[in-house]
Structures are given as structure tokens and as C-alpha cells.
Amino acid sequence: MKKILLLTTLLLFCGGAFAAQKQEKPCVNKIEPVSWWVGMNNPELMLQCYGKNIGDASVEIDYSGVTVTKTEAVGNPNYLFVFLNIDPATKPGTFNIVFKKDKKTVAKCKYTLNERREGSRERTSFGPEDAMYLLMPDRFANGDYSNDSVKGYLQGVNRKDLGKRHGGDIQGVIDHLGYLEDLGITALWITPFFDNNDSQYSYHHYAEGDYFNVDPRLGSNKVYRNLSDSCHAHGIKLILDVVPNHCGIVHYWIKDLPTEDWIHQWPTYTSSNYRMTAWTDPHASKADIEVLEKGWFSGNMPDLNLENPLLFKYLSQVYIWWIEYGNVDGLRVDTYPYNEIHVASRFMKTFLDEYPNLHIVGECWVKSPLEIAYYQSGNNNKDGFDSNLQSVMDFVLKDKLHEAFNERDGWDHGMSKFYAHFAQDFAYPNTDMIMNFLDNHDIDRFSGAVKRDVNKYKMGIAMFLTVRGYPQIYAGDEIMLEGIPGNYEGYRFDFPGGWKDDTRNAFTAEGRTDEENEVFNYMRSILQFRKNSKALQSGKMTQFIPYNGIYVFSREAEGERVMMVFNNSTNAQLVSPDRYKELFEGAEKGTEITSGKVIDLTRKFSIPGKSAYIIKIEN
């Protein structure tokens, strides 16, 4: 299958047929970004031009509103960086970029400026009202079997090997958006989808080989845009996964680096120490920070040097291009603190300057609330650092969820872990924008942490869907999908029913087991309630010190009050209204939203062991 390219992809003319060019003559193989838009807030566009000996060419453009402001050659003669100013009054259209040497034309390339969507700059984003779903396309569903193997690509499909490609694709995601809408999902984060023709582990696509094309085994640029349109038709926002720290070893840069400092290089292979705490450690050594920032993520993921201004500009334009082209609603940033964090902050600001209402959630995998809060924008850090991340991920809450339900309650065990954790929310400038999750594609499945105990699992669901912040559901959480602890590929099992030869289809009630339906229906009932609950979306949280395994907190907003009661003991317990009377303010009853059970709030009520009640208090 031939790679499907954008209609705006360059038409290249290099002194005749491209295949017949002589290598010693200047020529342009690539210009990136492959297209752009008029009416952008930043009028400057930088073109990376790549081709044999093009570096010392002059550049001419004859198009109203477009001016070549400068060209910049680098150490490698095969690269030339061309800076354009695009006047706000410029009309969309196509023009020639003419490359000359000794006053003779050596290359001529067509370039397109598209019309921008109305209101593109003011686009709204995800927020505390949303429930986000994370999936890896290769492991979710196969919607197009014709692209399982593509000529010229090293890996085809081998579902028997967890480390190989399994054939899921973007069309498979589109085919199941109705399922996600029914579950109660309002935002979708899919892992990267850029071209990645690597010989190993190419299925995860965090090792980019081509930033401007969808990997043909996942679909095409057009199919990605169809995904965006389909998401919006289902009331789902689309989140783009941004990877500024590394590219893939198969990227053409690596064979022909623009500059020596384009990537971080070492005398011998050096991996990152992955100790992100070094950024907030007041006693950190320069040596540790250097290895954290400049060490490679893995051997097939060269570490990019964002401090190089040309690379910085190139990558920022990559993701702005996809926001515009794909009509994206928000960003998730991979491994934020593996970059030099002040540079990473400036990188985020390039998106906010173009889209002032855009929200960005950053992966800052650190192990204390104080460290996580350091990375949320507006935190007034002592050192003056601001990440430009509106949202952060609560990795510490994930740890508590994996531990607490398996423990007997005590001063600092069981439910007391949640109380102590949320008591540290003073560190955050905005608790509504904290992402809560049970697990994701990089950590052990929650199902394994609770040893597939359905009652404990449902308690975890109730907790992370109702506390401050907003939830991220990882594909399969809704059916208690199993995994292999301590194994990356074991966190990434295929979704049952995503392939036509699967023995069952868990996308349907009929294809799920009784146990899976119990978990699915429980999560669905909370998510659907949350869609219309201002209390659970952004309500003030009040918590009570746990006693005897009973932990209670409430959320309140706009006159709506919701009370959460968790019983972590194995036996049923009585809950006394006297202890929590400040929540009721004269109310006499409430409704447990997952069962419809009416609770009399004027007297003690019983809650079964290892269970949770979510009670909407009737005014």
C-alpha cells in the first residue's frame, strides 16, 4: 500500500525528474512544515529545507504578504533554514519557493498556505468537567486490515508476540467512539501515531521517524482528521501526545544530523538516570542533572537538545501544525522533566501564545505531592519556575490506590493514606486540574494490584472518579483488564473484540463476562452521573479523618452536594449521621447513584464491607 500523503504535501521539482538528479547538484528533498496557515498569531514561519548541498543557496519567494526575512546555514551543507514573515493580510494559496546558486535556479518547490478554521485561536480545551480515555491504537482495535503490513516497513503484524505490532489502527478507534461515548468519555488521548519504521517495538510510536505523516500501518493523515471530526460528533475532545525529549533512531536526522548539538551525544552510550527529583532537589549535583536531562531514554530514542533554537522552533511548529490540521483540543506532554525544564516551559508557552485557552497536561512522574505541584503552572515556586502546564498527573494517588484497599486500616495505612494524601493539596494552585488515574500504559494494571477482587476494584473506581481533579481511564480499566506486573508489554494487552478473529467482543454487553459487566456498569453509572454533576467536576472537597476503616468526603458546588463513603473493613459497618452532620444541613435523605438506593440520613445507615457509597444528598 502506498503511503497516503496530504494534498498539501510538497510538489518537488529539482532541475527535472527527481530520480534523475545528479547528487553533486543542490536539490531539495524535504521542506518542513509541509504546509502552513495564514492568520496565525505568530507571523514567523521557519522552514527546514533538506537536500544535497542546499545549504548555501539563496531563496526567493514572490507571493503577496510572504517575505523571506533571513536564511540560516548550519554545519551540515544539506540543511538550510528559511525564515518567513507571513503578513496578517496574506491570502491562502500556493506559491513557488525558488532556490538559487550563482543566480541560477537549482530547485523550485511549491508550498501551500491554507485558510485557518474560524475561531481556531480561541478553541476551548479539556478541563475538570471531562473524563479522559487513554488508548494505544495498536492495542485497541483493528479497523483496516489492509494496512497490517506495508511494503518497505520492517514490521507487520504478530499478535503472538507482546513486543510486536498487533494491527490496531486509527480506523479501529473511530469504529468504537460510540462505545466510548456510551461509557461516559468526553476526551480521548491516543498515544503517538507518527511514522516509526523501527525494527523493534515500533508499535508504541514514541520513537518518531517522520513528524508530518501518520504511520501507514495506523492509517493516514486524512484518517487522523476523520478521527478528530468523529470525536467531535460524539462529544469527545481529542488530545495530542507531545514528545519533545526524543525522536526515533530511524529519523533521517540521525543519519545526517543538521548540527552536532541537535541531539545530546556522549563518548559512550549513556542513558538518563530517570531521577526527575534532581530538578527540585536544592542539593542536586550538576552531574546528576546533566545525566537526567541529556542521557538517552533508550538506545533507539536519541535525546533531543531543545536548547538548540532551530530544533526548538522546528518541534514547536510540528505540534502547532497538528493542532491546526487535526483540530486538536488539548495536549499531553511526555516525560516533561527529562528536558531542561526551563526550556520545556518556553516550549509550552509557544502553544499557549498561539492558543490562549489550550490546556496542557504534563507527565511529571515524581513521588511526592510537593514535587508534582511544582510542575503545575501558577504555583509561585520559590525559584520562580513556572512550567506553563495547567494540569499535572497524580502519580502519588495512583500509588495509594494500588496499596490502600489491600491494607488493614491504621494511623497511616488503609483509608488514612487517602486522607493524608488529600491533606497535602495545599501545595497545588488548582486542584481541579489534577489528573487522577488507576493505571496507564507504563505501569502495573490496577486489576493486578487488587488481585482481581471486584469489590476492591470498584472502590478504586469510585475513589478516582469522585475526588478533586478529573479522571483518566486507561483502555480496559472499565472491564478490569488484566496484565503482567513489571512488564511494559504486559501493561498493553489487546482490547478483547478489537479484532475480527477474537473469540469474544468486550465492546458489547453480550461479549463481556458477568464480572466485566459488573465493573463496566459501575464505572459507566458514575461517569454518566459525573457528566452533569458540578459537584464532582469542580466542587469543594471536604474530608473527614477515617475511623474503623470508614472514610468520608464530600463535594459541593452550585447547591449540589455529593457524599462519598468508603468502608475498607471486611464487615458491614454503621455510619452515624452525627459525625457528618455538617454535610447534611437539614437534609433527610440521599440517593446512592450506582444502585438507586435511598439512604435515610436522619439515622445510622449500614454500608457493606469493602464497598463505596456515592450519595447525592437531596436538599
C-alpha positions as CSV (number, residue, x, y, z in Angstrom):
1,M,0.0,0.0,0.0
2,K,1.4,3.4,-1.0
3,K,1.8,6.0,1.7
4,I,-1.1,8.4,1.6
5,L,0.2,12.0,1.7
6,L,-1.6,15.3,2.4
7,L,-3.0,17.1,-0.6
8,T,-0.8,20.0,0.7
9,T,2.4,17.9,0.5
10,L,5.1,19.5,-1.5
11,L,5.5,19.0,-5.2
12,L,9.2,19.0,-5.7
13,F,11.0,19.9,-8.9
14,C,14.8,19.7,-8.9
15,G,16.0,20.6,-12.3
16,G,13.9,17.9,-13.9
17,A,12.8,14.5,-12.7
18,F,13.8,13.9,-9.1
19,A,15.1,10.4,-9.8
20,A,17.4,11.7,-12.5
21,Q,19.1,14.3,-10.3
22,K,22.9,14.3,-10.0
23,Q,24.0,14.0,-6.4
24,E,26.5,16.8,-6.6
25,K,23.9,19.4,-7.6
26,P,21.8,21.2,-5.0
27,C,18.3,19.8,-4.6
28,V,15.5,19.8,-2.0
29,N,14.2,16.5,-0.8
30,K,12.1,17.8,2.1
31,I,10.6,21.1,3.3
32,E,9.0,21.0,6.8
33,P,6.5,22.0,7.9
34,V,4.9,20.6,4.8
35,S,2.3,23.4,4.7
36,W,1.1,26.2,6.9
37,W,-1.8,28.6,7.5
38,V,-2.5,32.3,7.1
39,G,-3.8,34.3,10.1
40,M,-1.6,32.7,12.7
41,N,-0.8,34.7,15.8
42,N,3.0,34.4,15.3
43,P,3.7,35.7,11.8
44,E,7.1,34.0,11.7
45,L,7.4,30.6,10.0
46,M,10.7,28.7,9.8
47,L,11.2,26.2,7.0
48,Q,13.6,23.3,7.4
49,C,14.9,22.6,3.9
50,Y,16.8,19.4,3.4
51,G,18.6,18.2,0.3
52,K,22.1,17.7,-1.2
53,N,24.3,20.8,-0.9
54,I,21.3,23.1,-0.5
55,G,22.8,24.9,2.5
56,D,24.5,27.8,0.6
57,A,21.6,28.5,-1.8
58,S,19.7,31.8,-1.8
59,V,15.9,31.8,-1.6
60,E,13.3,33.8,-3.4
61,I,9.5,33.9,-2.9
62,D,7.2,36.0,-5.0
63,Y,3.8,36.0,-3.1
64,S,1.9,38.9,-1.7
65,G,2.3,39.0,2.1
66,V,5.2,36.5,2.3
67,T,8.7,37.8,2.9
68,V,11.9,35.9,3.3
69,T,13.5,37.6,6.4
70,K,16.6,35.5,6.7
71,T,18.2,32.2,5.8
72,E,20.5,30.3,8.2
73,A,23.0,27.7,7.1
74,V,24.4,25.2,9.6
75,G,27.4,23.0,9.7
76,N,25.8,20.4,7.5
77,P,25.6,21.7,3.9
78,N,22.4,19.6,3.3
79,Y,20.3,21.8,5.5
80,L,19.1,25.3,5.1
81,F,16.7,27.1,7.5
82,V,14.5,29.7,5.9
83,F,12.6,32.3,7.9
84,L,9.4,33.8,6.5
85,N,7.2,36.6,7.7
86,I,3.5,36.0,6.8
87,D,1.6,39.2,7.0
88,P,-1.8,39.0,8.7
89,A,-3.5,40.1,5.4
90,T,-1.9,37.3,3.4
91,K,-4.4,35.2,1.4
92,P,-4.3,31.4,1.3
93,G,-2.8,29.9,-1.8
94,T,0.2,28.1,-3.3
95,F,3.5,29.6,-4.4
96,N,6.9,28.7,-5.5
97,I,10.0,28.7,-3.3
98,V,12.9,29.2,-5.6
99,F,16.4,28.2,-4.6
100,K,19.3,29.8,-6.5
101,K,23.0,29.4,-6.6
102,D,25.2,31.7,-8.7
103,K,22.0,33.4,-9.8
104,K,20.8,30.1,-11.4
105,T,17.7,28.3,-10.2
106,V,18.8,24.9,-8.7
107,A,15.4,23.9,-7.1
108,K,11.8,25.0,-7.2
109,C,9.3,23.8,-4.6
110,K,5.6,24.5,-4.4
111,Y,4.3,25.5,-0.9
112,T,0.8,25.9,0.3
113,L,-0.7,28.3,2.9
114,N,-4.1,27.1,4.0
115,E,-7.1,29.0,5.3
116,R,-7.4,28.7,9.0
117,R,-10.5,27.5,10.7
118,E,-12.7,30.2,12.1
119,G,-12.1,30.6,15.8
120,S,-9.1,28.3,15.7
121,R,-7.0,30.5,18.0
122,E,-9.9,30.7,20.6
123,R,-10.5,27.0,20.7
124,T,-11.6,25.6,24.1
125,S,-9.9,22.7,25.7
126,F,-10.3,19.9,28.2
127,G,-10.9,20.6,31.9
128,P,-12.3,19.3,35.2
129,E,-15.6,18.6,33.5
130,D,-14.0,15.9,31.4
131,A,-13.3,12.2,31.7
132,M,-10.3,11.3,29.6
133,Y,-9.7,7.9,27.9
134,L,-6.2,6.7,27.1
135,L,-5.5,4.1,24.4
136,M,-2.7,2.8,22.3
137,P,-4.1,2.4,18.8
138,D,-2.1,-0.7,18.0
139,R,-3.7,-2.5,21.0
140,F,-7.2,-1.2,20.8
141,A,-8.9,-2.3,17.6
142,N,-8.1,-3.2,14.0
143,G,-10.4,-1.3,11.7
144,D,-8.4,-1.6,8.5
145,Y,-6.7,-5.0,7.8
146,S,-5.2,-3.7,4.5
147,N,-2.6,-1.8,6.4
148,D,-1.4,-4.6,8.7
149,S,1.7,-5.0,6.6
150,V,3.1,-2.2,4.4
151,K,5.8,-2.6,1.7
152,G,9.0,-1.0,2.9
153,Y,8.1,-1.2,6.6
154,L,10.1,-3.6,8.7
155,Q,7.4,-4.9,11.0
156,G,4.0,-6.3,10.1
157,V,1.5,-8.0,12.5
158,N,2.4,-10.7,15.0
159,R,-0.2,-10.8,17.8
160,K,1.6,-13.8,19.4
161,D,4.4,-11.6,20.5
162,L,3.7,-8.8,23.0
163,G,6.6,-6.8,21.8
164,K,5.5,-6.8,18.1
165,R,2.8,-4.9,16.3
166,H,-0.7,-6.2,16.7
167,G,-2.5,-4.3,13.9
168,G,-4.8,-1.9,15.8
169,D,-5.1,1.4,14.0
170,I,-6.9,4.8,13.9
171,Q,-9.9,3.4,12.0
172,G,-10.4,0.9,14.8
173,V,-10.6,3.8,17.2
174,I,-13.1,5.6,15.0
175,D,-15.2,2.5,14.8
176,H,-15.6,2.4,18.6
177,L,-16.2,6.0,19.5
178,G,-19.9,5.2,20.2
179,Y,-18.7,2.7,22.8
180,L,-16.6,5.4,24.5
181,E,-19.5,7.9,24.4
182,D,-21.8,5.4,26.0
183,L,-19.3,4.7,28.7
184,G,-19.2,8.4,29.6
185,I,-15.9,9.5,28.0
186,T,-15.6,13.2,26.9
187,A,-11.9,13.4,26.0
188,L,-9.6,11.0,24.1
189,W,-5.9,10.8,24.4
190,I,-4.3,8.4,22.0
191,T,-0.5,7.7,22.1
192,P,1.7,9.0,19.3
193,F,0.9,7.9,15.7
194,F,3.8,9.4,13.7
195,D,5.7,7.2,11.2
196,N,8.1,4.8,13.0
197,N,9.8,2.3,10.8
198,D,11.9,0.8,13.5
199,S,12.8,-2.9,13.6
200,Q,11.8,-3.3,17.3
201,Y,8.9,-2.0,19.4
202,S,7.6,0.2,16.7
203,Y,4.0,-0.3,18.0
204,H,4.2,2.3,20.7
205,H,5.3,5.2,18.3
206,Y,7.2,7.2,21.0
207,A,10.3,7.0,18.7
208,E,9.2,9.3,15.9
209,G,10.7,8.8,12.4
210,D,8.6,11.4,10.5
211,Y,6.8,14.1,12.3
212,F,4.4,15.1,9.5
213,N,2.9,11.8,8.5
214,V,0.8,9.2,10.3
215,D,2.4,5.8,10.1
216,P,0.7,4.0,7.2
217,R,0.2,0.9,9.4
218,L,-2.0,3.1,11.7
219,G,-3.7,4.9,8.8
220,S,-3.1,8.3,7.2
221,N,-3.2,12.0,7.9
222,K,-6.7,12.0,6.4
223,V,-7.8,9.2,8.7
224,Y,-6.5,11.1,11.7
225,R,-8.5,14.1,10.7
226,N,-11.5,11.8,10.3
227,L,-10.9,10.7,13.9
228,S,-11.0,14.3,15.1
229,D,-14.2,15.0,13.2
230,S,-15.8,11.8,14.5
231,C,-14.7,12.5,18.1
232,H,-16.3,15.9,18.0
233,A,-19.5,14.4,16.5
234,H,-19.6,12.1,19.6
235,G,-19.0,15.0,22.1
236,I,-15.4,13.8,22.7
237,K,-12.3,16.2,22.7
238,L,-9.1,15.0,21.1
239,I,-5.8,15.2,22.9
240,L,-2.5,15.1,21.1
241,D,0.5,13.3,22.7
242,V,3.6,15.6,22.5
243,V,7.1,14.1,22.8
244,P,9.8,16.8,23.0
245,N,12.5,14.8,24.7
246,H,13.5,12.2,22.0
247,C,12.9,11.1,18.5
248,G,13.5,7.7,16.9
249,I,16.8,6.3,15.8
250,V,15.2,5.8,12.3
251,H,14.6,9.5,11.8
252,Y,16.5,10.9,8.8
253,W,18.2,13.4,11.2
254,I,20.2,10.7,12.9
255,K,21.9,9.6,9.7
256,D,22.6,13.2,8.7
257,L,22.5,15.5,11.7
258,P,21.8,19.1,11.0
259,T,24.3,20.2,13.7
260,E,26.4,18.3,16.2
261,D,24.3,19.6,19.1
262,W,21.0,18.6,17.5
263,I,21.0,15.6,19.9
264,H,22.8,15.0,23.1
265,Q,25.9,13.0,22.4
266,W,28.2,11.1,24.8
267,P,31.6,9.4,24.4
268,T,29.8,6.1,25.1
269,Y,26.1,5.3,25.3
270,T,24.6,7.0,28.4
271,S,21.0,6.5,29.5
272,S,19.1,9.0,31.6
273,N,19.2,8.4,35.3
274,Y,15.4,9.0,35.3
275,R,15.7,10.8,38.6
276,M,13.5,13.8,38.0
277,T,13.7,14.7,41.6
278,A,17.0,16.3,40.8
279,W,15.2,19.3,39.4
280,T,13.6,20.2,42.7
281,D,16.5,18.9,45.0
282,P,18.2,22.1,46.4
283,H,21.3,19.9,47.0
284,A,21.4,18.3,43.5
285,S,24.7,17.9,41.8
286,K,25.3,19.3,38.3
287,A,26.5,15.8,37.2
288,D,23.1,14.2,38.1
289,I,21.1,16.9,36.4
290,E,23.2,16.6,33.3
291,V,22.6,12.8,33.0
292,L,18.9,13.3,33.8
293,E,18.5,15.8,31.0
294,K,21.0,14.7,28.4
295,G,21.0,10.9,28.9
296,W,19.0,8.9,26.3
297,F,15.7,7.5,27.2
298,S,16.7,4.2,25.4
299,G,19.1,3.1,22.7
300,N,16.6,3.6,19.9
301,M,15.5,7.1,21.2
302,P,18.2,9.7,20.7
303,D,17.9,12.5,23.2
304,L,16.9,15.8,21.5
305,N,18.6,19.1,22.5
306,L,15.7,21.6,22.8
307,E,18.3,24.2,23.7
308,N,19.2,24.3,20.0
309,P,17.0,27.2,18.8
310,L,16.4,25.7,15.4
311,L,15.3,22.4,16.8
312,F,13.1,24.2,19.4
313,K,11.4,26.1,16.6
314,Y,11.1,23.1,14.4
315,L,9.4,20.9,17.1
316,S,7.1,23.7,18.3
317,Q,5.9,24.1,14.7
318,V,5.3,20.3,14.4
319,Y,2.7,20.3,17.1
320,I,1.1,23.6,16.1
321,W,0.8,22.0,12.6
322,W,-1.1,19.0,14.1
323,I,-3.3,21.2,16.3
324,E,-4.4,23.1,13.2
325,Y,-4.5,20.2,10.8
326,G,-6.2,17.8,13.2
327,N,-8.4,20.4,15.0
328,V,-7.0,19.1,18.3
329,D,-8.4,20.2,21.7
330,G,-5.5,19.8,24.1
331,L,-2.0,18.4,24.7
332,R,-0.4,15.8,26.8
333,V,3.3,16.1,27.2
334,D,5.5,13.0,27.5
335,T,8.4,12.9,30.0
336,Y,8.4,16.7,30.7
337,P,11.2,16.8,33.3
338,Y,13.6,14.8,31.1
339,N,14.1,18.0,29.2
340,E,15.8,21.1,30.6
341,I,12.7,22.3,32.4
342,H,13.1,26.0,31.8
343,V,13.4,25.3,28.1
344,A,10.4,22.9,28.3
345,S,8.4,25.8,29.9
346,R,9.3,28.0,27.0
347,F,8.3,25.2,24.6
348,M,4.8,25.0,26.3
349,K,4.5,28.8,26.0
350,T,4.7,28.6,22.2
351,F,1.5,26.7,22.2
352,L,-0.2,29.0,24.7
353,D,0.8,32.1,22.7
354,E,-0.9,30.6,19.7
355,Y,-3.9,29.1,21.6
356,P,-4.5,31.0,24.8
357,N,-7.3,28.7,26.0
358,L,-5.4,25.5,25.4
359,H,-4.8,23.2,28.3
360,I,-1.7,21.0,28.6
361,V,-1.2,18.1,31.0
362,G,2.3,17.1,31.7
363,E,3.8,13.7,32.6
364,C,5.9,14.6,35.6
365,W,6.5,11.2,37.2
366,V,7.7,12.2,40.7
367,K,6.8,10.7,44.0
368,S,5.5,13.4,46.3
369,P,2.7,16.0,46.1
370,L,5.2,18.8,46.6
371,E,7.2,17.7,43.6
372,I,4.1,17.2,41.4
373,A,2.7,20.6,42.5
374,Y,6.0,22.3,41.5
375,Y,5.1,21.5,37.9
376,Q,1.6,23.0,37.9
377,S,1.5,26.5,36.4
378,G,0.8,29.3,38.9
379,N,2.5,27.6,41.8
380,N,4.6,30.6,42.8
381,N,7.7,28.4,43.3
382,K,10.5,30.0,45.3
383,D,12.9,29.7,42.4
384,G,10.5,31.5,40.1
385,F,10.0,28.5,37.8
386,D,6.6,28.2,36.1
387,S,6.0,25.1,33.9
388,N,3.2,26.5,31.7
389,L,1.4,23.2,32.4
390,Q,-2.2,23.9,33.6
391,S,-2.5,20.2,34.6
392,V,-0.4,17.6,36.2
393,M,-0.8,13.8,36.8
394,D,-1.2,12.5,40.3
395,F,1.2,9.6,40.4
396,V,1.1,9.5,44.2
397,L,-2.6,9.0,44.3
398,K,-2.1,6.1,41.8
399,D,0.3,4.5,44.4
400,K,-2.2,4.9,47.2
401,L,-4.9,3.3,45.1
402,H,-2.7,0.3,44.5
403,E,-1.9,-0.1,48.2
404,A,-4.7,1.1,50.5
405,F,-7.5,-1.4,49.7
406,N,-5.2,-4.3,50.5
407,E,-4.3,-3.0,53.9
408,R,-5.8,-3.1,57.3
409,D,-6.7,0.4,58.4
410,G,-4.4,2.2,60.9
411,W,-2.8,5.5,61.6
412,D,-1.0,5.6,58.3
413,H,-2.5,2.6,56.5
414,G,-5.6,1.9,54.5
415,M,-8.0,4.8,54.2
416,S,-5.7,7.0,56.2
417,K,-3.4,7.1,53.1
418,F,-6.1,8.9,51.2
419,Y,-6.8,11.3,54.0
420,A,-3.1,12.2,54.3
421,H,-2.6,12.5,50.6
422,F,-5.5,14.9,50.0
423,A,-4.5,16.9,53.1
424,Q,-1.4,17.9,51.1
425,D,-3.5,19.5,48.4
426,F,-2.5,22.9,49.8
427,A,0.6,22.5,47.6
428,Y,-1.4,22.8,44.4
429,P,-2.5,26.1,42.8
430,N,-5.5,24.4,41.1
431,T,-6.7,21.0,42.4
432,D,-9.5,20.9,39.7
433,M,-6.8,20.3,37.1
434,I,-5.1,17.3,38.6
435,M,-5.4,14.1,36.5
436,N,-6.4,11.1,38.6
437,F,-5.8,7.5,37.3
438,L,-5.8,3.9,38.3
439,D,-3.0,2.9,35.8
440,N,-1.7,3.7,32.4
441,H,0.4,2.2,29.6
442,D,3.6,2.5,31.6
443,I,2.6,0.9,35.0
444,D,1.1,-2.2,36.5
445,R,-2.6,-2.7,36.0
446,F,-4.9,-1.9,38.9
447,S,-6.6,-5.2,38.4
448,G,-3.4,-7.0,39.4
449,A,-2.8,-4.6,42.4
450,V,-6.1,-5.7,44.0
451,K,-5.7,-9.3,42.7
452,R,-8.8,-9.1,40.7
453,D,-11.0,-8.6,43.7
454,V,-14.1,-7.0,42.2
455,N,-15.1,-5.2,45.4
456,K,-11.7,-3.6,45.9
457,Y,-11.6,-2.7,42.2
458,K,-15.0,-0.9,42.4
459,M,-13.8,1.0,45.5
460,G,-10.8,2.2,43.4
461,I,-13.2,3.3,40.6
462,A,-15.4,5.2,43.0
463,M,-12.4,6.9,44.5
464,F,-10.6,8.2,41.4
465,L,-13.8,9.2,39.6
466,T,-15.1,11.3,42.5
467,V,-12.1,13.1,44.2
468,R,-10.9,16.6,43.2
469,G,-9.4,16.8,39.7
470,Y,-10.5,14.8,36.7
471,P,-10.2,11.1,35.7
472,Q,-8.1,9.4,33.1
473,I,-9.4,5.9,32.2
474,Y,-6.9,3.6,30.5
475,A,-8.3,1.2,27.9
476,G,-9.6,-1.9,29.6
477,D,-10.0,-0.3,33.1
478,E,-13.7,-0.4,32.5
479,I,-13.6,-4.3,32.2
480,M,-10.9,-4.9,34.8
481,L,-8.5,-6.0,32.0
482,E,-5.6,-8.0,33.4
483,G,-1.9,-7.5,32.7
484,I,1.6,-8.8,33.6
485,P,3.1,-7.0,36.6
486,G,6.5,-5.5,36.0
487,N,6.4,-5.9,32.2
488,Y,5.8,-3.0,29.8
489,E,4.2,-5.2,27.2
490,G,2.2,-6.7,30.0
491,Y,0.5,-3.4,30.6
492,R,-0.6,-3.2,27.0
493,F,-2.9,-6.2,26.3
494,D,-5.2,-6.1,23.3
495,F,-8.8,-5.0,24.0
496,P,-11.0,-8.1,23.5
497,G,-13.1,-7.8,20.5
498,G,-11.0,-5.3,18.6
499,W,-10.0,-8.0,16.1
500,K,-12.4,-10.0,13.9
501,D,-10.9,-13.3,14.9
502,D,-11.2,-12.6,18.7
503,T,-13.3,-15.2,20.5
504,R,-15.4,-12.6,22.2
505,N,-16.3,-8.9,21.9
506,A,-16.0,-6.9,25.2
507,F,-17.2,-3.8,23.4
508,T,-20.7,-5.3,23.8
509,A,-22.6,-6.4,27.0
510,E,-23.1,-9.8,25.4
511,G,-19.4,-10.3,24.8
512,R,-18.4,-9.4,28.4
513,T,-18.3,-11.8,31.3
514,D,-20.7,-11.2,34.3
515,E,-17.7,-9.8,36.2
516,E,-16.7,-7.5,33.4
517,N,-20.3,-6.2,33.1
518,E,-20.5,-5.6,36.8
519,V,-17.3,-3.4,36.6
520,F,-18.3,-1.8,33.3
521,N,-21.8,-0.8,34.5
522,Y,-20.4,0.5,37.8
523,M,-17.9,2.8,36.0
524,R,-20.5,3.8,33.4
525,S,-23.1,4.8,36.1
526,I,-20.5,7.1,37.8
527,L,-19.2,8.6,34.6
528,Q,-22.6,9.4,33.2
529,F,-23.6,11.0,36.6
530,R,-20.4,13.0,36.6
531,K,-21.2,14.4,33.2
532,N,-23.9,16.5,34.7
533,S,-22.6,16.9,38.3
534,K,-20.9,20.3,39.0
535,A,-20.1,18.9,42.4
536,L,-18.0,16.0,41.1
537,Q,-16.5,18.2,38.4
538,S,-15.3,21.1,40.4
539,G,-17.0,21.1,43.8
540,K,-15.3,22.0,47.0
541,M,-14.0,18.9,48.7
542,T,-14.4,18.3,52.5
543,Q,-12.9,15.2,54.1
544,F,-13.1,13.5,57.5
545,I,-10.4,11.7,59.4
546,P,-11.0,7.9,58.8
547,Y,-12.1,5.8,61.8
548,N,-12.5,2.0,61.8
549,G,-12.0,1.7,58.1
550,I,-14.7,4.3,57.3
551,Y,-13.5,7.3,55.1
552,V,-15.9,10.0,54.1
553,F,-15.5,13.1,51.9
554,S,-18.0,15.3,50.1
555,R,-18.0,17.6,47.0
556,E,-20.3,20.6,46.8
557,A,-21.0,23.2,44.1
558,E,-23.9,25.3,42.9
559,G,-26.2,23.9,45.6
560,E,-25.4,20.2,44.7
561,R,-23.9,18.0,47.4
562,V,-22.4,14.6,46.9
563,M,-21.1,12.4,49.8
564,M,-18.7,9.6,49.3
565,V,-18.5,6.8,52.0
566,F,-15.8,4.1,51.8
567,N,-15.8,1.0,54.1
568,N,-12.4,-0.6,53.8
569,S,-13.1,-3.2,56.5
570,T,-14.4,-6.7,55.6
571,N,-17.6,-6.4,57.6
572,A,-20.6,-4.1,57.2
573,Q,-20.5,-1.0,59.4
574,L,-22.9,1.6,60.6
575,V,-22.4,5.2,59.6
576,S,-23.6,7.7,62.1
577,P,-25.1,11.0,60.7
578,D,-24.0,12.8,63.9
579,R,-20.3,12.7,62.8
580,Y,-21.1,14.1,59.4
581,K,-24.0,16.4,60.1
582,E,-22.2,19.4,58.7
583,L,-22.7,17.8,55.3
584,F,-26.4,17.5,55.5
585,E,-27.7,20.9,56.7
586,G,-31.1,19.6,57.4
587,A,-31.3,17.1,54.5
588,E,-33.2,14.0,55.4
589,K,-32.3,11.6,52.6
590,G,-29.9,10.9,49.7
591,T,-29.7,8.6,46.8
592,E,-26.8,6.2,46.2
593,I,-26.2,6.9,42.5
594,T,-24.9,3.4,41.3
595,S,-27.7,1.4,42.9
596,G,-30.6,3.9,43.2
597,K,-30.9,3.0,46.9
598,V,-32.5,5.7,49.1
599,I,-30.5,6.5,52.2
600,D,-32.1,7.8,55.3
601,L,-29.7,10.5,56.6
602,T,-31.5,11.1,59.9
603,R,-30.4,7.8,61.4
604,K,-27.4,5.4,61.3
605,F,-27.2,3.5,58.0
606,S,-25.3,0.4,57.1
607,I,-22.6,0.1,54.4
608,P,-21.3,-3.3,53.3
609,G,-17.7,-4.3,53.8
610,K,-15.2,-3.4,51.0
611,S,-17.6,-1.1,49.3
612,A,-18.3,2.6,48.5
613,Y,-21.5,4.7,48.5
614,I,-21.8,7.7,46.3
615,I,-24.7,9.6,47.8
616,K,-26.4,12.6,46.2
617,I,-27.9,14.5,49.1
618,E,-31.4,15.7,48.5
619,N,-32.0,19.3,49.5
